Amino acid sequence: MIRGLYRCLIQLHPSAFRSQFGQEMLLIFDEAADSWGTAALLIDINISLARQWLFHPQLWRGVAAIIGGILTLMVGFESFIP
């Protein structure tokens, strides 16, 4: 069950990272689960997940687009305020 959760967390990584390291991460989980403990591995993969999305360039373009859209809406709504 924990391995399935770990596998799902691998799937949440960006596709380029997942295709390059996904199988290796699963292999490391299988080898290290007994010695490290599954909790430590789950913490590690969550840190990896946050790091990959935080530094993923597509994320920042999306955030910039959303902020730009919000600012555009705010400026547009000001013209309707009496």
mmCIF file of the N, C-alpha and C atoms, coordinates in Angstrom:
data_MODEL
# 
_entry.id   MODEL 
# 
loop_
_atom_site.group_PDB 
_atom_site.id 
_atom_site.type_symbol 
_atom_site.label_atom_id 
_atom_site.label_alt_id 
_atom_site.label_comp_id 
_atom_site.label_asym_id 
_atom_site.label_entity_id 
_atom_site.label_seq_id 
_atom_site.pdbx_PDB_ins_code 
_atom_site.Cartn_x 
_atom_site.Cartn_y 
_atom_site.Cartn_z 
_atom_site.occupancy 
_atom_site.B_iso_or_equiv 
_atom_site.pdbx_formal_charge 
_atom_site.auth_seq_id 
_atom_site.auth_comp_id 
_atom_site.auth_asym_id 
_atom_site.auth_atom_id 
_atom_site.pdbx_PDB_model_num 
ATOM 1   N N  . MET A 1 1  ? 0.820   -1.190 0.000   1.00 0.00 ? 1  MET A N  1 
ATOM 2   C CA . MET A 1 1  ? 0.000   0.000  0.000   1.00 0.00 ? 1  MET A CA 1 
ATOM 3   C C  . MET A 1 1  ? 0.870   1.263  0.000   1.00 0.00 ? 1  MET A C  1 
ATOM 4   N N  . ILE A 1 2  ? 1.918   1.307  0.829   1.00 0.00 ? 2  ILE A N  1 
ATOM 5   C CA . ILE A 1 2  ? 2.819   2.465  0.863   1.00 0.00 ? 2  ILE A CA 1 
ATOM 6   C C  . ILE A 1 2  ? 3.556   2.593  -0.464  1.00 0.00 ? 2  ILE A C  1 
ATOM 7   N N  . ARG A 1 3  ? 3.910   1.461  -1.064  1.00 0.00 ? 3  ARG A N  1 
ATOM 8   C CA . ARG A 1 3  ? 4.590   1.498  -2.370  1.00 0.00 ? 3  ARG A CA 1 
ATOM 9   C C  . ARG A 1 3  ? 3.678   2.122  -3.419  1.00 0.00 ? 3  ARG A C  1 
ATOM 10  N N  . GLY A 1 4  ? 2.388   1.813  -3.358  1.00 0.00 ? 4  GLY A N  1 
ATOM 11  C CA . GLY A 1 4  ? 1.427   2.409  -4.284  1.00 0.00 ? 4  GLY A CA 1 
ATOM 12  C C  . GLY A 1 4  ? 1.327   3.914  -4.102  1.00 0.00 ? 4  GLY A C  1 
ATOM 13  N N  . LEU A 1 5  ? 1.324   4.376  -2.852  1.00 0.00 ? 5  LEU A N  1 
ATOM 14  C CA . LEU A 1 5  ? 1.320   5.811  -2.573  1.00 0.00 ? 5  LEU A CA 1 
ATOM 15  C C  . LEU A 1 5  ? 2.590   6.459  -3.110  1.00 0.00 ? 5  LEU A C  1 
ATOM 16  N N  . TYR A 1 6  ? 3.722   5.798  -2.889  1.00 0.00 ? 6  TYR A N  1 
ATOM 17  C CA . TYR A 1 6  ? 4.998   6.312  -3.380  1.00 0.00 ? 6  TYR A CA 1 
ATOM 18  C C  . TYR A 1 6  ? 4.979   6.416  -4.905  1.00 0.00 ? 6  TYR A C  1 
ATOM 19  N N  . ARG A 1 7  ? 4.425   5.405  -5.533  1.00 0.00 ? 7  ARG A N  1 
ATOM 20  C CA . ARG A 1 7  ? 4.327   5.406  -6.999  1.00 0.00 ? 7  ARG A CA 1 
ATOM 21  C C  . ARG A 1 7  ? 3.440   6.553  -7.484  1.00 0.00 ? 7  ARG A C  1 
ATOM 22  N N  . CYS A 1 8  ? 2.333   6.821  -6.784  1.00 0.00 ? 8  CYS A N  1 
ATOM 23  C CA . CYS A 1 8  ? 1.466   7.953  -7.144  1.00 0.00 ? 8  CYS A CA 1 
ATOM 24  C C  . CYS A 1 8  ? 2.195   9.277  -6.998  1.00 0.00 ? 8  CYS A C  1 
ATOM 25  N N  . LEU A 1 9  ? 3.008   9.398  -5.947  1.00 0.00 ? 9  LEU A N  1 
ATOM 26  C CA . LEU A 1 9  ? 3.771   10.628 -5.752  1.00 0.00 ? 9  LEU A CA 1 
ATOM 27  C C  . LEU A 1 9  ? 4.828   10.815 -6.841  1.00 0.00 ? 9  LEU A C  1 
ATOM 28  N N  . ILE A 1 10 ? 5.369   9.720  -7.338  1.00 0.00 ? 10 ILE A N  1 
ATOM 29  C CA . ILE A 1 10 ? 6.290   9.816  -8.479  1.00 0.00 ? 10 ILE A CA 1 
ATOM 30  C C  . ILE A 1 10 ? 5.543   10.359 -9.689  1.00 0.00 ? 10 ILE A C  1 
ATOM 31  N N  . GLN A 1 11 ? 4.314   9.919  -9.891  1.00 0.00 ? 11 GLN A N  1 
ATOM 32  C CA . GLN A 1 11 ? 3.521   10.358 -11.037 1.00 0.00 ? 11 GLN A CA 1 
ATOM 33  C C  . GLN A 1 11 ? 3.184   11.845 -10.993 1.00 0.00 ? 11 GLN A C  1 
ATOM 34  N N  . LEU A 1 12 ? 3.233   12.453 -9.818  1.00 0.00 ? 12 LEU A N  1 
ATOM 35  C CA . LEU A 1 12 ? 2.940   13.882 -9.688  1.00 0.00 ? 12 LEU A CA 1 
ATOM 36  C C  . LEU A 1 12 ? 4.121   14.776 -10.055 1.00 0.00 ? 12 LEU A C  1 
ATOM 37  N N  . HIS A 1 13 ? 5.296   14.190 -10.239 1.00 0.00 ? 13 HIS A N  1 
ATOM 38  C CA . HIS A 1 13 ? 6.469   14.962 -10.662 1.00 0.00 ? 13 HIS A CA 1 
ATOM 39  C C  . HIS A 1 13 ? 6.299   15.393 -12.124 1.00 0.00 ? 13 HIS A C  1 
ATOM 40  N N  . PRO A 1 14 ? 6.996   16.448 -12.544 1.00 0.00 ? 14 PRO A N  1 
ATOM 41  C CA . PRO A 1 14 ? 6.960   16.843 -13.957 1.00 0.00 ? 14 PRO A CA 1 
ATOM 42  C C  . PRO A 1 14 ? 7.381   15.673 -14.859 1.00 0.00 ? 14 PRO A C  1 
ATOM 43  N N  . SER A 1 15 ? 6.787   15.591 -16.026 1.00 0.00 ? 15 SER A N  1 
ATOM 44  C CA . SER A 1 15 ? 6.975   14.421 -16.895 1.00 0.00 ? 15 SER A CA 1 
ATOM 45  C C  . SER A 1 15 ? 8.435   14.178 -17.279 1.00 0.00 ? 15 SER A C  1 
ATOM 46  N N  . ALA A 1 16 ? 9.205   15.221 -17.562 1.00 0.00 ? 16 ALA A N  1 
ATOM 47  C CA . ALA A 1 16 ? 10.606  15.018 -17.945 1.00 0.00 ? 16 ALA A CA 1 
ATOM 48  C C  . ALA A 1 16 ? 11.399  14.407 -16.789 1.00 0.00 ? 16 ALA A C  1 
ATOM 49  N N  . PHE A 1 17 ? 11.170  14.900 -15.585 1.00 0.00 ? 17 PHE A N  1 
ATOM 50  C CA . PHE A 1 17 ? 11.844  14.363 -14.414 1.00 0.00 ? 17 PHE A CA 1 
ATOM 51  C C  . PHE A 1 17 ? 11.400  12.925 -14.163 1.00 0.00 ? 17 PHE A C  1 
ATOM 52  N N  . ARG A 1 18 ? 10.106  12.703 -14.260 1.00 0.00 ? 18 ARG A N  1 
ATOM 53  C CA . ARG A 1 18 ? 9.537   11.375 -14.012 1.00 0.00 ? 18 ARG A CA 1 
ATOM 54  C C  . ARG A 1 18 ? 10.076  10.341 -14.989 1.00 0.00 ? 18 ARG A C  1 
ATOM 55  N N  . SER A 1 19 ? 10.178  10.698 -16.259 1.00 0.00 ? 19 SER A N  1 
ATOM 56  C CA . SER A 1 19 ? 10.667  9.729  -17.243 1.00 0.00 ? 19 SER A CA 1 
ATOM 57  C C  . SER A 1 19 ? 12.158  9.441  -17.049 1.00 0.00 ? 19 SER A C  1 
ATOM 58  N N  . GLN A 1 20 ? 12.899  10.420 -16.559 1.00 0.00 ? 20 GLN A N  1 
ATOM 59  C CA . GLN A 1 20 ? 14.329  10.210 -16.364 1.00 0.00 ? 20 GLN A CA 1 
ATOM 60  C C  . GLN A 1 20 ? 14.635  9.486  -15.051 1.00 0.00 ? 20 GLN A C  1 
ATOM 61  N N  . PHE A 1 21 ? 13.895  9.777  -13.998 1.00 0.00 ? 21 PHE A N  1 
ATOM 62  C CA . PHE A 1 21 ? 14.252  9.253  -12.678 1.00 0.00 ? 21 PHE A CA 1 
ATOM 63  C C  . PHE A 1 21 ? 13.186  8.379  -12.017 1.00 0.00 ? 21 PHE A C  1 
ATOM 64  N N  . GLY A 1 22 ? 12.009  8.266  -12.593 1.00 0.00 ? 22 GLY A N  1 
ATOM 65  C CA . GLY A 1 22 ? 10.907  7.554  -11.947 1.00 0.00 ? 22 GLY A CA 1 
ATOM 66  C C  . GLY A 1 22 ? 11.209  6.108  -11.599 1.00 0.00 ? 22 GLY A C  1 
ATOM 67  N N  . GLN A 1 23 ? 11.732  5.356  -12.545 1.00 0.00 ? 23 GLN A N  1 
ATOM 68  C CA . GLN A 1 23 ? 12.044  3.950  -12.281 1.00 0.00 ? 23 GLN A CA 1 
ATOM 69  C C  . GLN A 1 23 ? 13.138  3.810  -11.230 1.00 0.00 ? 23 GLN A C  1 
ATOM 70  N N  . GLU A 1 24 ? 14.118  4.688  -11.298 1.00 0.00 ? 24 GLU A N  1 
ATOM 71  C CA . GLU A 1 24 ? 15.202  4.650  -10.321 1.00 0.00 ? 24 GLU A CA 1 
ATOM 72  C C  . GLU A 1 24 ? 14.687  4.968  -8.918  1.00 0.00 ? 24 GLU A C  1 
ATOM 73  N N  . MET A 1 25 ? 13.771  5.926  -8.819  1.00 0.00 ? 25 MET A N  1 
ATOM 74  C CA . MET A 1 25 ? 13.200  6.273  -7.518  1.00 0.00 ? 25 MET A CA 1 
ATOM 75  C C  . MET A 1 25 ? 12.426  5.097  -6.927  1.00 0.00 ? 25 MET A C  1 
ATOM 76  N N  . LEU A 1 26 ? 11.695  4.391  -7.777  1.00 0.00 ? 26 LEU A N  1 
ATOM 77  C CA . LEU A 1 26 ? 10.941  3.231  -7.307  1.00 0.00 ? 26 LEU A CA 1 
ATOM 78  C C  . LEU A 1 26 ? 11.878  2.114  -6.871  1.00 0.00 ? 26 LEU A C  1 
ATOM 79  N N  . LEU A 1 27 ? 12.963  1.926  -7.602  1.00 0.00 ? 27 LEU A N  1 
ATOM 80  C CA . LEU A 1 27 ? 13.957  0.923  -7.233  1.00 0.00 ? 27 LEU A CA 1 
ATOM 81  C C  . LEU A 1 27 ? 14.608  1.273  -5.891  1.00 0.00 ? 27 LEU A C  1 
ATOM 82  N N  . ILE A 1 28 ? 14.929  2.546  -5.702  1.00 0.00 ? 28 ILE A N  1 
ATOM 83  C CA . ILE A 1 28 ? 15.505  2.983  -4.433  1.00 0.00 ? 28 ILE A CA 1 
ATOM 84  C C  . ILE A 1 28 ? 14.522  2.748  -3.294  1.00 0.00 ? 28 ILE A C  1 
ATOM 85  N N  . PHE A 1 29 ? 13.239  3.030  -3.547  1.00 0.00 ? 29 PHE A N  1 
ATOM 86  C CA . PHE A 1 29 ? 12.229  2.771  -2.518  1.00 0.00 ? 29 PHE A CA 1 
ATOM 87  C C  . PHE A 1 29 ? 12.226  1.297  -2.123  1.00 0.00 ? 29 PHE A C  1 
ATOM 88  N N  . ASP A 1 30 ? 12.227  0.424  -3.136  1.00 0.00 ? 30 ASP A N  1 
ATOM 89  C CA . ASP A 1 30 ? 12.198  -1.012 -2.849  1.00 0.00 ? 30 ASP A CA 1 
ATOM 90  C C  . ASP A 1 30 ? 13.413  -1.465 -2.045  1.00 0.00 ? 30 ASP A C  1 
ATOM 91  N N  . GLU A 1 31 ? 14.573  -0.889 -2.350  1.00 0.00 ? 31 GLU A N  1 
ATOM 92  C CA . GLU A 1 31 ? 15.800  -1.297 -1.673  1.00 0.00 ? 31 GLU A CA 1 
ATOM 93  C C  . GLU A 1 31 ? 15.953  -0.662 -0.284  1.00 0.00 ? 31 GLU A C  1 
ATOM 94  N N  . ALA A 1 32 ? 15.434  0.554  -0.109  1.00 0.00 ? 32 ALA A N  1 
ATOM 95  C CA . ALA A 1 32 ? 15.712  1.288  1.121   1.00 0.00 ? 32 ALA A CA 1 
ATOM 96  C C  . ALA A 1 32 ? 14.552  1.301  2.115   1.00 0.00 ? 32 ALA A C  1 
ATOM 97  N N  . ALA A 1 33 ? 13.411  0.780  1.744   1.00 0.00 ? 33 ALA A N  1 
ATOM 98  C CA . ALA A 1 33 ? 12.245  0.856  2.626   1.00 0.00 ? 33 ALA A CA 1 
ATOM 99  C C  . ALA A 1 33 ? 12.498  0.201  3.979   1.00 0.00 ? 33 ALA A C  1 
ATOM 100 N N  . ASP A 1 34 ? 13.193  -0.914 3.995   1.00 0.00 ? 34 ASP A N  1 
ATOM 101 C CA . ASP A 1 34 ? 13.444  -1.600 5.264   1.00 0.00 ? 34 ASP A CA 1 
ATOM 102 C C  . ASP A 1 34 ? 14.482  -0.882 6.121   1.00 0.00 ? 34 ASP A C  1 
ATOM 103 N N  . SER A 1 35 ? 15.541  -0.391 5.495   1.00 0.00 ? 35 SER A N  1 
ATOM 104 C CA . SER A 1 35 ? 16.615  0.227  6.281   1.00 0.00 ? 35 SER A CA 1 
ATOM 105 C C  . SER A 1 35 ? 16.291  1.680  6.665   1.00 0.00 ? 35 SER A C  1 
ATOM 106 N N  . TRP A 1 36 ? 15.716  2.460  5.770   1.00 0.00 ? 36 TRP A N  1 
ATOM 107 C CA . TRP A 1 36 ? 15.404  3.857  6.044   1.00 0.00 ? 36 TRP A CA 1 
ATOM 108 C C  . TRP A 1 36 ? 14.059  4.017  6.721   1.00 0.00 ? 36 TRP A C  1 
ATOM 109 N N  . GLY A 1 37 ? 13.140  3.139  6.378   1.00 0.00 ? 37 GLY A N  1 
ATOM 110 C CA . GLY A 1 37 ? 11.764  3.277  6.846   1.00 0.00 ? 37 GLY A CA 1 
ATOM 111 C C  . GLY A 1 37 ? 10.947  4.021  5.808   1.00 0.00 ? 37 GLY A C  1 
ATOM 112 N N  . THR A 1 38 ? 9.701   3.641  5.672   1.00 0.00 ? 38 THR A N  1 
ATOM 113 C CA . THR A 1 38 ? 8.857   4.244  4.640   1.00 0.00 ? 38 THR A CA 1 
ATOM 114 C C  . THR A 1 38 ? 8.530   5.702  4.939   1.00 0.00 ? 38 THR A C  1 
ATOM 115 N N  . ALA A 1 39 ? 8.445   6.073  6.204   1.00 0.00 ? 39 ALA A N  1 
ATOM 116 C CA . ALA A 1 39 ? 8.136   7.470  6.532   1.00 0.00 ? 39 ALA A CA 1 
ATOM 117 C C  . ALA A 1 39 ? 9.222   8.406  6.010   1.00 0.00 ? 39 ALA A C  1 
ATOM 118 N N  . ALA A 1 40 ? 10.481  8.034  6.186   1.00 0.00 ? 40 ALA A N  1 
ATOM 119 C CA . ALA A 1 40 ? 11.583  8.868  5.695   1.00 0.00 ? 40 ALA A CA 1 
ATOM 120 C C  . ALA A 1 40 ? 11.550  8.987  4.176   1.00 0.00 ? 40 ALA A C  1 
ATOM 121 N N  . LEU A 1 41 ? 11.215  7.899  3.507   1.00 0.00 ? 41 LEU A N  1 
ATOM 122 C CA . LEU A 1 41 ? 11.150  7.934  2.041   1.00 0.00 ? 41 LEU A CA 1 
ATOM 123 C C  . LEU A 1 41 ? 9.968   8.772  1.552   1.00 0.00 ? 41 LEU A C  1 
ATOM 124 N N  . LEU A 1 42 ? 8.862   8.718  2.265   1.00 0.00 ? 42 LEU A N  1 
ATOM 125 C CA . LEU A 1 42 ? 7.709   9.539  1.888   1.00 0.00 ? 42 LEU A CA 1 
ATOM 126 C C  . LEU A 1 42 ? 7.995   11.025 2.105   1.00 0.00 ? 42 LEU A C  1 
ATOM 127 N N  . ILE A 1 43 ? 8.697   11.349 3.172   1.00 0.00 ? 43 ILE A N  1 
ATOM 128 C CA . ILE A 1 43 ? 9.100   12.744 3.397   1.00 0.00 ? 43 ILE A CA 1 
ATOM 129 C C  . ILE A 1 43 ? 10.036  13.196 2.276   1.00 0.00 ? 43 ILE A C  1 
ATOM 130 N N  . ASP A 1 44 ? 10.987  12.348 1.921   1.00 0.00 ? 44 ASP A N  1 
ATOM 131 C CA . ASP A 1 44 ? 11.951  12.677 0.869   1.00 0.00 ? 44 ASP A CA 1 
ATOM 132 C C  . ASP A 1 44 ? 11.272  12.915 -0.477  1.00 0.00 ? 44 ASP A C  1 
ATOM 133 N N  . ILE A 1 45 ? 10.310  12.068 -0.823  1.00 0.00 ? 45 ILE A N  1 
ATOM 134 C CA . ILE A 1 45 ? 9.664   12.242 -2.134  1.00 0.00 ? 45 ILE A CA 1 
ATOM 135 C C  . ILE A 1 45 ? 8.781   13.480 -2.146  1.00 0.00 ? 45 ILE A C  1 
ATOM 136 N N  . ASN A 1 46 ? 8.204   13.854 -1.009  1.00 0.00 ? 46 ASN A N  1 
ATOM 137 C CA . ASN A 1 46 ? 7.420   15.085 -0.958  1.00 0.00 ? 46 ASN A CA 1 
ATOM 138 C C  . ASN A 1 46 ? 8.302   16.312 -1.098  1.00 0.00 ? 46 ASN A C  1 
ATOM 139 N N  . ILE A 1 47 ? 9.486   16.267 -0.525  1.00 0.00 ? 47 ILE A N  1 
ATOM 140 C CA . ILE A 1 47 ? 10.446  17.358 -0.708  1.00 0.00 ? 47 ILE A CA 1 
ATOM 141 C C  . ILE A 1 47 ? 10.862  17.438 -2.171  1.00 0.00 ? 47 ILE A C  1 
ATOM 142 N N  . SER A 1 48 ? 11.114  16.279 -2.777  1.00 0.00 ? 48 SER A N  1 
ATOM 143 C CA . SER A 1 48 ? 11.475  16.239 -4.193  1.00 0.00 ? 48 SER A CA 1 
ATOM 144 C C  . SER A 1 48 ? 10.359  16.810 -5.060  1.00 0.00 ? 48 SER A C  1 
ATOM 145 N N  . LEU A 1 49 ? 9.135   16.448 -4.750  1.00 0.00 ? 49 LEU A N  1 
ATOM 146 C CA . LEU A 1 49 ? 7.980   16.919 -5.510  1.00 0.00 ? 49 LEU A CA 1 
ATOM 147 C C  . LEU A 1 49 ? 7.860   18.441 -5.425  1.00 0.00 ? 49 LEU A C  1 
ATOM 148 N N  . ALA A 1 50 ? 7.983   18.981 -4.231  1.00 0.00 ? 50 ALA A N  1 
ATOM 149 C CA . ALA A 1 50 ? 7.905   20.435 -4.063  1.00 0.00 ? 50 ALA A CA 1 
ATOM 150 C C  . ALA A 1 50 ? 9.037   21.139 -4.799  1.00 0.00 ? 50 ALA A C  1 
ATOM 151 N N  . ARG A 1 51 ? 10.235  20.583 -4.692  1.00 0.00 ? 51 ARG A N  1 
ATOM 152 C CA . ARG A 1 51 ? 11.396  21.196 -5.352  1.00 0.00 ? 51 ARG A CA 1 
ATOM 153 C C  . ARG A 1 51 ? 11.250  21.177 -6.867  1.00 0.00 ? 51 ARG A C  1 
ATOM 154 N N  . GLN A 1 52 ? 10.791  20.069 -7.421  1.00 0.00 ? 52 GLN A N  1 
ATOM 155 C CA . GLN A 1 52 ? 10.661  19.971 -8.875  1.00 0.00 ? 52 GLN A CA 1 
ATOM 156 C C  . GLN A 1 52 ? 9.629   20.951 -9.419  1.00 0.00 ? 52 GLN A C  1 
ATOM 157 N N  . TRP A 1 53 ? 8.503   21.108 -8.726  1.00 0.00 ? 53 TRP A N  1 
ATOM 158 C CA . TRP A 1 53 ? 7.488   22.036 -9.218  1.00 0.00 ? 53 TRP A CA 1 
ATOM 159 C C  . TRP A 1 53 ? 7.856   23.483 -8.922  1.00 0.00 ? 53 TRP A C  1 
ATOM 160 N N  . LEU A 1 54 ? 8.549   23.715 -7.831  1.00 0.00 ? 54 LEU A N  1 
ATOM 161 C CA . LEU A 1 54 ? 8.937   25.078 -7.493  1.00 0.00 ? 54 LEU A CA 1 
ATOM 162 C C  . LEU A 1 54 ? 9.916   25.635 -8.512  1.00 0.00 ? 54 LEU A C  1 
ATOM 163 N N  . PHE A 1 55 ? 10.831  24.808 -8.963  1.00 0.00 ? 55 PHE A N  1 
ATOM 164 C CA . PHE A 1 55 ? 11.848  25.266 -9.909  1.00 0.00 ? 55 PHE A CA 1 
ATOM 165 C C  . PHE A 1 55 ? 11.526  24.912 -11.357 1.00 0.00 ? 55 PHE A C  1 
ATOM 166 N N  . HIS A 1 56 ? 10.340  24.422 -11.613 1.00 0.00 ? 56 HIS A N  1 
ATOM 167 C CA . HIS A 1 56 ? 9.932   24.059 -12.965 1.00 0.00 ? 56 HIS A CA 1 
ATOM 168 C C  . HIS A 1 56 ? 9.538   25.324 -13.730 1.00 0.00 ? 56 HIS A C  1 
ATOM 169 N N  . PRO A 1 57 ? 10.164  25.607 -14.873 1.00 0.00 ? 57 PRO A N  1 
ATOM 170 C CA . PRO A 1 57 ? 9.910   26.872 -15.578 1.00 0.00 ? 57 PRO A CA 1 
ATOM 171 C C  . PRO A 1 57 ? 8.455   27.034 -16.029 1.00 0.00 ? 57 PRO A C  1 
ATOM 172 N N  . GLN A 1 58 ? 7.791   25.956 -16.371 1.00 0.00 ? 58 GLN A N  1 
ATOM 173 C CA . GLN A 1 58 ? 6.401   26.062 -16.815 1.00 0.00 ? 58 GLN A CA 1 
ATOM 174 C C  . GLN A 1 58 ? 5.513   26.600 -15.694 1.00 0.00 ? 58 GLN A C  1 
ATOM 175 N N  . LEU A 1 59 ? 5.816   26.242 -14.471 1.00 0.00 ? 59 LEU A N  1 
ATOM 176 C CA . LEU A 1 59 ? 5.021   26.709 -13.339 1.00 0.00 ? 59 LEU A CA 1 
ATOM 177 C C  . LEU A 1 59 ? 5.050   28.222 -13.259 1.00 0.00 ? 59 LEU A C  1 
ATOM 178 N N  . TRP A 1 60 ? 6.239   28.794 -13.402 1.00 0.00 ? 60 TRP A N  1 
ATOM 179 C CA . TRP A 1 60 ? 6.353   30.245 -13.257 1.00 0.00 ? 60 TRP A CA 1 
ATOM 180 C C  . TRP A 1 60 ? 5.665   30.982 -14.385 1.00 0.00 ? 60 TRP A C  1 
ATOM 181 N N  . ARG A 1 61 ? 5.664   30.414 -15.577 1.00 0.00 ? 61 ARG A N  1 
ATOM 182 C CA . ARG A 1 61 ? 4.920   31.045 -16.673 1.00 0.00 ? 61 ARG A CA 1 
ATOM 183 C C  . ARG A 1 61 ? 3.429   31.030 -16.377 1.00 0.00 ? 61 ARG A C  1 
ATOM 184 N N  . GLY A 1 62 ? 2.959   29.926 -15.829 1.00 0.00 ? 62 GLY A N  1 
ATOM 185 C CA . GLY A 1 62 ? 1.538   29.834 -15.469 1.00 0.00 ? 62 GLY A CA 1 
ATOM 186 C C  . GLY A 1 62 ? 1.173   30.805 -14.368 1.00 0.00 ? 62 GLY A C  1 
ATOM 187 N N  . VAL A 1 63 ? 2.024   30.924 -13.356 1.00 0.00 ? 63 VAL A N  1 
ATOM 188 C CA . VAL A 1 63 ? 1.770   31.859 -12.260 1.00 0.00 ? 63 VAL A CA 1 
ATOM 189 C C  . VAL A 1 63 ? 1.751   33.292 -12.791 1.00 0.00 ? 63 VAL A C  1 
ATOM 190 N N  . ALA A 1 64 ? 2.690   33.623 -13.658 1.00 0.00 ? 64 ALA A N  1 
ATOM 191 C CA . ALA A 1 64 ? 2.733   34.965 -14.239 1.00 0.00 ? 64 ALA A CA 1 
ATOM 192 C C  . ALA A 1 64 ? 1.476   35.242 -15.060 1.00 0.00 ? 64 ALA A C  1 
ATOM 193 N N  . ALA A 1 65 ? 0.999   34.247 -15.796 1.00 0.00 ? 65 ALA A N  1 
ATOM 194 C CA . ALA A 1 65 ? -0.219  34.426 -16.590 1.00 0.00 ? 65 ALA A CA 1 
ATOM 195 C C  . ALA A 1 65 ? -1.429  34.647 -15.689 1.00 0.00 ? 65 ALA A C  1 
ATOM 196 N N  . ILE A 1 66 ? -1.511  33.905 -14.610 1.00 0.00 ? 66 ILE A N  1 
ATOM 197 C CA . ILE A 1 66 ? -2.635  34.065 -13.680 1.00 0.00 ? 66 ILE A CA 1 
ATOM 198 C C  . ILE A 1 66 ? -2.605  35.441 -13.026 1.00 0.00 ? 66 ILE A C  1 
ATOM 199 N N  . ILE A 1 67 ? -1.426  35.860 -12.575 1.00 0.00 ? 67 ILE A N  1 
ATOM 200 C CA . ILE A 1 67 ? -1.303  37.192 -11.963 1.00 0.00 ? 67 ILE A CA 1 
ATOM 201 C C  . ILE A 1 67 ? -1.650  38.272 -12.981 1.00 0.00 ? 67 ILE A C  1 
ATOM 202 N N  . GLY A 1 68 ? -1.161  38.115 -14.201 1.00 0.00 ? 68 GLY A N  1 
ATOM 203 C CA . GLY A 1 68 ? -1.489  39.079 -15.254 1.00 0.00 ? 68 GLY A CA 1 
ATOM 204 C C  . GLY A 1 68 ? -2.986  39.138 -15.525 1.00 0.00 ? 68 GLY A C  1 
ATOM 205 N N  . GLY A 1 69 ? -3.623  37.973 -15.532 1.00 0.00 ? 69 GLY A N  1 
ATOM 206 C CA . GLY A 1 69 ? -5.073  37.932 -15.742 1.00 0.00 ? 69 GLY A CA 1 
ATOM 207 C C  . GLY A 1 69 ? -5.834  38.600 -14.615 1.00 0.00 ? 69 GLY A C  1 
ATOM 208 N N  . ILE A 1 70 ? -5.405  38.353 -13.388 1.00 0.00 ? 70 ILE A N  1 
ATOM 209 C CA . ILE A 1 70 ? -6.063  38.975 -12.228 1.00 0.00 ? 70 ILE A CA 1 
ATOM 210 C C  . ILE A 1 70 ? -5.904  40.491 -12.282 1.00 0.00 ? 70 ILE A C  1 
ATOM 211 N N  . LEU A 1 71 ? -4.691  40.955 -12.593 1.00 0.00 ? 71 LEU A N  1 
ATOM 212 C CA . LEU A 1 71 ? -4.458  42.400 -12.683 1.00 0.00 ? 71 LEU A CA 1 
ATOM 213 C C  . LEU A 1 71 ? -5.284  43.025 -13.796 1.00 0.00 ? 71 LEU A C  1 
ATOM 214 N N  . THR A 1 72 ? -5.403  42.335 -14.910 1.00 0.00 ? 72 THR A N  1 
ATOM 215 C CA . THR A 1 72 ? -6.214  42.832 -16.017 1.00 0.00 ? 72 THR A CA 1 
ATOM 216 C C  . THR A 1 72 ? -7.673  42.932 -15.608 1.00 0.00 ? 72 THR A C  1 
ATOM 217 N N  . LEU A 1 73 ? -8.172  41.926 -14.905 1.00 0.00 ? 73 LEU A N  1 
ATOM 218 C CA . LEU A 1 73 ? -9.554  41.969 -14.427 1.00 0.00 ? 73 LEU A CA 1 
ATOM 219 C C  . LEU A 1 73 ? -9.764  43.104 -13.439 1.00 0.00 ? 73 LEU A C  1 
ATOM 220 N N  . MET A 1 74 ? -8.788  43.295 -12.543 1.00 0.00 ? 74 MET A N  1 
ATOM 221 C CA . MET A 1 74 ? -8.918  44.366 -11.551 1.00 0.00 ? 74 MET A CA 1 
ATOM 222 C C  . MET A 1 74 ? -8.957  45.733 -12.227 1.00 0.00 ? 74 MET A C  1 
ATOM 223 N N  . VAL A 1 75 ? -8.112  45.945 -13.201 1.00 0.00 ? 75 VAL A N  1 
ATOM 224 C CA . VAL A 1 75 ? -8.091  47.219 -13.917 1.00 0.00 ? 75 VAL A CA 1 
ATOM 225 C C  . VAL A 1 75 ? -9.373  47.365 -14.725 1.00 0.00 ? 75 VAL A C  1 
ATOM 226 N N  . GLY A 1 76 ? -9.844  46.279 -15.315 1.00 0.00 ? 76 GLY A N  1 
ATOM 227 C CA . GLY A 1 76 ? -11.083 46.332 -16.084 1.00 0.00 ? 76 GLY A CA 1 
ATOM 228 C C  . GLY A 1 76 ? -12.287 46.626 -15.212 1.00 0.00 ? 76 GLY A C  1 
ATOM 229 N N  . PHE A 1 77 ? -12.333 46.074 -14.007 1.00 0.00 ? 77 PHE A N  1 
ATOM 230 C CA . PHE A 1 77 ? -13.458 46.315 -13.114 1.00 0.00 ? 77 PHE A CA 1 
ATOM 231 C C  . PHE A 1 77 ? -13.471 47.747 -12.572 1.00 0.00 ? 77 PHE A C  1 
ATOM 232 N N  . GLU A 1 78 ? -12.299 48.377 -12.504 1.00 0.00 ? 78 GLU A N  1 
ATOM 233 C CA . GLU A 1 78 ? -12.251 49.750 -12.016 1.00 0.00 ? 78 GLU A CA 1 
ATOM 234 C C  . GLU A 1 78 ? -13.029 50.679 -12.931 1.00 0.00 ? 78 GLU A C  1 
ATOM 235 N N  . SER A 1 79 ? -13.102 50.378 -14.212 1.00 0.00 ? 79 SER A N  1 
ATOM 236 C CA . SER A 1 79 ? -13.833 51.238 -15.119 1.00 0.00 ? 79 SER A CA 1 
ATOM 237 C C  . SER A 1 79 ? -15.337 51.148 -14.903 1.00 0.00 ? 79 SER A C  1 
ATOM 238 N N  . PHE A 1 80 ? -15.821 50.101 -14.229 1.00 0.00 ? 80 PHE A N  1 
ATOM 239 C CA . PHE A 1 80 ? -17.240 49.944 -13.942 1.00 0.00 ? 80 PHE A CA 1 
ATOM 240 C C  . PHE A 1 80 ? -17.653 50.563 -12.608 1.00 0.00 ? 80 PHE A C  1 
ATOM 241 N N  . ILE A 1 81 ? -16.672 50.894 -11.756 1.00 0.00 ? 81 ILE A N  1 
ATOM 242 C CA . ILE A 1 81 ? -16.968 51.458 -10.448 1.00 0.00 ? 81 ILE A CA 1 
ATOM 243 C C  . ILE A 1 81 ? -17.260 52.955 -10.609 1.00 0.00 ? 81 ILE A C  1 
ATOM 244 N N  . PRO A 1 82 ? -18.421 53.427 -10.109 1.00 0.00 ? 82 PRO A N  1 
ATOM 245 C CA . PRO A 1 82 ? -18.767 54.854 -10.284 1.00 0.00 ? 82 PRO A CA 1 
ATOM 246 C C  . PRO A 1 82 ? -17.909 55.779 -9.453  1.00 0.00 ? 82 PRO A C  1 
# 
